[in-house]
Amino acid sequence: MTEPETAADAAIQAASPALWEALSPLGRRLRLPANFLPEQTAEARGKAFNATIGQITDGRGKAVPLPVMAAALEGLDEAARSQAFLYSPVEGLAELRQRWRERQRRGRLPGLPSSLPIVTAGPIQALSLAADLFAAPGRAVALPSPCPEGYPEIFGLRTEARLLTLAELAHLPAGGPALAVLRGPAAAGERTALVAAAERRPLVVVVDDSGLDAEGAAGDGSLFWDLLGAHPNLVPIKVDGAGFPGANLGFLTLPFDSDTAVAKALEAKIKLLLRAVVGSPSATSQVLLLQMLGG
């Protein structure tokens, strides 16, 4: 019987050996504990007063914000305003994740797999999560040319990876896993080149769609959808986001449906990484985005 602490790793290895091989040493070490709540929070459950989780409620789950905070969101109905002042799950509000997935998939075939997007504190954090999961010292990481500002620091400085261009990746001999990062709509021939590179090594491709029009169809022009199932060694990851005055949210989408064991396993690793760095994304920003989406 598989031990609980290795069940996630076994699920990834069974569903996608290339994904398992492409995980960084840190990505492999990430294992969500059975009790994800801090010990102090668990101990305080059921007590008359509980001030361990950084939020104030009326004892029945409704937020009690300061008057000046409540006034800032007076345009929201009572339920939405309360939700905006409570902690979000570390992976994001369930309703927003579902709504964003529906938005991403407009015009896409129903059979294409994609997870519920994991909500992050902006697209940069989503890119950083991908770097932590799949980049490692000395590993080849191919960046677009011209290279967007911040990419070398996210994917190279932090991880000590070996930075290349996409053209250089195409000429590397067969070997260990690599990571490629693309920005925006697909260019002619990119899919063919990436599939060819995946013939020689496990390859994770992070498709950064955060530059696409936030008000347009979120999935249009994204190479993520074209790379799904293109090759067993090729694992696409989608990054996008929504920015508006006072808030900035990112989304990290996996190439597996959320009810699959591999998606649950990888999401568990990401949740632990989120907890270790920033924690839960802003509930206020998520509630405001839901209102913009018509929620």
N, C-alpha and C positions, 0 to 999 in steps of 0.2 A: 504494500500500500504506500502511495506517495505521501511523504511527510508534508504537513501543512506549509512549512516555510519554503518548500521547493515546488509546490503545486503550480504556482504561476510560471516558474521557469520551464517546467515540464510541458505546460500548455503551449508556451511559445515555441519550444523546440519541435513539438509535434505538428503544429499548424504551419510554421514557417522556419525551417532550419536556417535560411538566409538571414532572417530577422534576428534570430538568436546569435548567429555568428557576428552580425553587425553591431550588436550592443557593445557599448564601451565597458571597461572594467567596472566603472561606477554603475552603469545600467544593469549589469548582472548582479551587483551586490544589493541593489534596491529590493527590499522585501517588506511589504506592508505587514505590520504586526497584527495579530488577531484582534487586539483592542487598540483601535486607532485613536481613541480619546486620550488626552493627557490623564495621568493617574489622579491628579488633584480634581479634575472635572468629574471623573467617575465617582470619586469619594463623596463629592458634594451633592450628588443626585439625591432628591428626596428630602433634603434639609429645608428648614423653614426659610433660611436666607442663603442665597447662592450668588456669590460675586466673583466666581472663578472664570467666567467665560467672556468677560469684556462687554456685556450688554445688560441693559436694565429692562426687566419686564414687569408686568402687573401681577405676576403669579399665575396667569392663565395663557401665557405665550405671546401676549401683545406687547410691542415695544412701548417704552415710556421715554421718548426723546426730550431733550431740553426744548423749551418753547421756541427759541430762535431757530433750532434745527427743524422742528415741525413746521414752522412758518415758511421755511425755504421750500418745502414740498407740499404746500397747502393745496396745490392743484390736483394732487392725487387722491383717490378714494382712500378710505380708512385702512382697508386691508393692504393695499399697495404701499401706503405710507409706512405702516408698521413693518412690512417686509423689508423696506429700504433701510431700516435701522437695526435689523437683526443680522446675525452672522449668516453668511452664505456657506453652503457646503464647499469644501476645498476645491471640488471639481466644477463648481458653478451651480446656479439655480436650475433645477430640472426643466422648468417650463422654458427658460431661455435657451437651453441646450437643444431642446426639441424644436423650438421655433427657428433657431439658426440653422439646424440641420435641414429643415424643410426649405428654408430660403436658399441654402447652398444647392439643393438638389432640383430646383425649378428647371424643368426642361430636360432632366436627366432620366435615363432608363431606370425603372424600378429595381432591376436586378443588380445594379452596381453597388458594391458594398461600401459603406462608410459608417463610422461610429458617430455617436453623439459627440459633438465638439466639446473639448475640455476648455473651460473659460480661464483666461489668464489676465494678468494686469498689463494688457497691451500686447501687440504683436512681437515686440522685442523680447518679452519674457517667453513667449511661445517658441521663438527661434532659439533662445538660450536653453530651454528645456531640450529641444532637439539636439543641440550641440552637446549637452551633458550626456544624453542618452547614446549618441552615436559617434562622437568624435573622441579621439584619444591621442596621447603623445605619439608622434611619428606617423599617424594614420593619414592617408591621402584624403583631403577635403577639397573638392573642386568648387570654386566660386565663379559667378558670372563676370564677364568683362564687357563694359566697365563695371567695377565692383561697387555696390552701394556702400554708402558711408556706414561704418560700424560693423560690417560683416567680418573684416579681418580680426577685430577684437573679440567678437562673439564666438567665432569658429576657430580662431587660431591662438590668440593671446591667452584665452582662458583655458584652452584644452591642450595646448602645445602640439596641435595637429600640423601636418605638412600641407601648406596651402598651394593649390594648383589652379590653373584655369580649366574650363570644361574641355578645351582643345587638348590640353596636356593629359587629361584623364583618358581621353580616347586612345592615346598612344602608350599608356602604361602596360607593361606585360602582365600576364595573369598573376594573381596573388591574393593577398588578404582583402578584407572588406574595405569599402570606401564610402564616402558621403559626398553627395553633390547637392548644391543649393541653386535654385532657379528663382528668378524674380519676375512676376507679372505674366502676361500672356505668353503662350508658347511661340518660339521662333521656328521657322521651317527647318526641318531636319533634326531638331533636338530630341524628339522621341526616338528616332532611329539610332542616333548616336548613343543615347542612354541605354537602349536595349542591347546594343553592341557591347557597351562597357560591361553590362550585367552578364554577358556570356563568359566573362573572364574573372568575375568576382562578385560576392554579395554587394549590393549597392542600394543604399537608402538615398532617396531623392526628396529633399525638402522643397516643396513648391510654395514660395512666398507670394501669396495673392493679396497681401495687405495693401498694395498700391492700386488695386482695382477700385472702381467707383463704388463707394459704400452704399449708394442709393440704387445701383444697377443690380442686375441679376448676379448674385455672388459667385455662381459657378462658371459663368460664361468666360471662355478663353483660358480656363485653368488647365494646365497640362496634367494636373492630378488625376482627372477623370480618364484621360487618354492612357495614363500609365498603369491604371488598375488592371491586373492580370496580364500585363504585357510580357512578363518573364518571371519564372519562379525565384530568380535571384534579385529581382527589383522590387523594392518596397517604397511606395510613395507616401509622403506625409504632407498634409495640407495645413498651411498657416494663413489665416486671414484675420480681419479685425474690423472694428467699428469705432470711429472717432467722432466725437461731437463735443460742443462746448462743455467743459467741466468734467469730461469723462473720456476714458480711452480703454477699450477692451480688446483682447486678442482671443483667438480660438485655435486650438490644435486638434486636427481631425485625423483619425487613424484609418487605414484602408481595410477595416474589418467591421462587420456589423456589431453593434454593442452587446448583443446577446451571446456572442461567441466567447469561448474560453480564452482565446488569444487576446481579444480586445479587453476583456476584464483583467487579464494578467498584466497587460501593458499599462492600462489605466491605473491599476494599483501601484505600479512603480512610479508613474508620473505623480500620483497623489502624494506619495511619500516625499518625492523630490520637491513638490510645491510646499508641503508642510515644513520642509527643512530650510526653505529659502524665504518665501514671502508669506505663505499661508493663504487664506481664503481671499478670492477677489472681492472687490467692493460690491456689496449688495445694492447700494444706492445707484451705482452706475448700471448695474444689471436691470434693476427695476425701471430706470429711465429708458434704457434701450428697449425693454419690453413694451413700454408705452409708445415709443416711436414705431415699433413694429405692429402696433395695433393690439397689444396684449392687454 
